[in-house]
Amino acid sequence: MNQKNQTNGYGISEYHDTAKLYEKFDRLINTPARALRPEALTRYLEEYFDKKCPKSKALYNRAKAYIPGAVQHNQAFNYPFPLAFSRAWEAFLEDIDGNQYIDFLQGGGSTLLGSNPKPVLEKVKALLDECGPVTCLFHEYEVKLAEFIIERFPGIDMIRLLGSGTEADMGAIRLARVVTGKKNIVKLGAGFHGWSDQLSYAQRVPGLGRMECHGIPRNIFKYIQEAFPNDIRSMERILKRNRFRGGTAAVIIEPLGPESGTRPLDYDYPRKVRELCDRYGALLIFDEVVTGFRTCLGGAQDYFGVIPDLTVLGKVIAGGYPAAGALGGKREHMERLAGGLGGKKGKKAHVGGTLAANPLSAAAGYYTLKELEKNDGVARAGRLGDRLTLGLKQLISKYRLPYVAYNQGSMVHLETAGPVLFDINLKRFWELPKKVKELYHRKDVMVKMGAAFMAEGLVTVGGSRMFTNAAFTEEIIDDALVRFDRVFRNVQNV
Ligand SMILES: Cc1ncc(COP(=O)(O)O)c(C=O)c1O
């Protein structure tokens, strides 16, 4: 029994019953999607977006001519048009029309301490006064941040700071190939490991393979395979087959499940993957870009007691400041990274970047993590995630909806339509057109639900995911639940 919970600094109070969750997912996607009533959607569009957001709308109309899709950030496009935000503090946001929101997007999960926390801001300002954001030279803060992380992550003896999670994931698979001399990388279907060519394989839903990987030549995927989440036998089959086609350099997983736990993993799945990696001589990579500090300050690897060979970090590692990425791991592997003095002789993996390990990101990350530790911030954000989830479950029962709410501490999931809960099974190709149509319909339902949340003052990750942070309070969560109630009241009956 896992005794790690919020009483001793972990973000998760109790690991979910994964089998039960999948039963609920099945029920959700096998019953007709429950969308907002059309008249409610029209009311939100006319009364809120048209009347209360004119400045955002005007800015959007200007941006359309110069910016592909009108916004630079993938998470910024919201139906019916993106709102432009000018202020962020603690748990809140304000748009340029002066409307205020509860912020459950939290910089895509990167602001775990709170939005723009004062103790970090002061240190950052002092640093900027002294040396500005970048020198491309050695700075004390990169050492301080490295020491903090290495003391807490069981799988990290050495660490290399990089510009983003995407870069760190690219570095991880390159290093794994150098260390093992093997070729293949196995990932989980639906897993997101950034947008590099190779790791774009099988994103979003399991079975997708190289569909939707436009602009990437198919031979890029020659040495990438996907296993279905929780299906340890499918993973072993791939590892066995790979012995005759160049071997497996690494298996890469998000330890709580693909797409930030949207496809939750069984509690013992990471351990089983560890065993398989040992048996087949592959490195195990944990992509902890999201789970890294939200599960606990020693990552999901500390929580599960499963030690990966390499770890990818991002987001919280820079406290919400730019250039958030790092690759850590066991000393014998990390010494194969090129750069610096000394290290192992022989083949090396090259990584780098102009803004990697800049003093600004390193200082912001260091003080963010220190403050989180001082204030028990991880457990606090987790408790507030629990409160939000419990409240959502009560609303789901109150309105007899098929929706599913669950959380892993401060990472909260609300599936109202479930477009990402489908699988693609090419062996049953005749089902594909119908499935794809249904998937897009459900995506549309979810996006419109996100618009209703926004109009009620709730910023979410695409209408289906939420992050809490240590600056939330019980009052803020309860206020959010009243707003969710107003949306759920407007859902269509069957
Ligand atoms: C698990 C995971 N890995 C990698 C990345 C990519 O990180 P970045 O956006 O910093 O490139 C993300 C981004 O959301 C992620 O969630």
The ligand as an SDF file (V2000), in Angstrom:
LIG
                    3D

 16 16  0  0  0  0  0  0  0  0999 V2000
    4.6000   15.4750  -21.0990 C   0  0  0  0  0  0  0  0  0  0  0  0
    5.1230   16.5940  -21.9340 C   0  0  0  0  0  0  0  0  0  0  0  0
    6.3150   16.4440  -22.5260 N   0  0  0  0  0  0  0  0  0  0  0  0
    6.8530   17.4240  -23.2820 C   0  0  0  0  0  0  0  0  0  0  0  0
    6.1960   18.5990  -23.4730 C   0  0  0  0  0  0  0  0  0  0  0  0
    6.8020   19.6840  -24.3300 C   0  0  0  0  0  0  0  0  0  0  0  0
    7.2860   20.6970  -23.5320 O   0  0  0  0  0  0  0  0  0  0  0  0
    7.4640   22.1620  -24.1430 P   0  0  0  0  0  0  0  0  0  0  0  0
    6.1080   22.6980  -24.4030 O   0  0  0  0  0  0  0  0  0  0  0  0
    8.2050   22.9090  -23.0700 O   0  0  0  0  0  0  0  0  0  0  0  0
    8.2690   22.0200  -25.3720 O   0  0  0  0  0  0  0  0  0  0  0  0
    4.9440   18.8090  -22.8680 C   0  0  0  0  0  0  0  0  0  0  0  0
    4.2170   20.0810  -23.0600 C   0  0  0  0  0  0  0  0  0  0  0  0
    3.1040   20.2840  -22.6750 O   0  0  0  0  0  0  0  0  0  0  0  0
    4.3910   17.7690  -22.0880 C   0  0  0  0  0  0  0  0  0  0  0  0
    3.1760   17.8990  -21.5160 O   0  0  0  0  0  0  0  0  0  0  0  0
  1  2  1  0
  2  3  1  0
  2 15  2  0
  3  4  2  0
  4  5  1  0
  5  6  1  0
  5 12  2  0
  6  7  1  0
  7  8  1  0
  8  9  2  0
  8 10  1  0
  8 11  1  0
 12 13  1  0
 12 15  1  0
 13 14  2  0
 15 16  1  0
M  END
$$$$
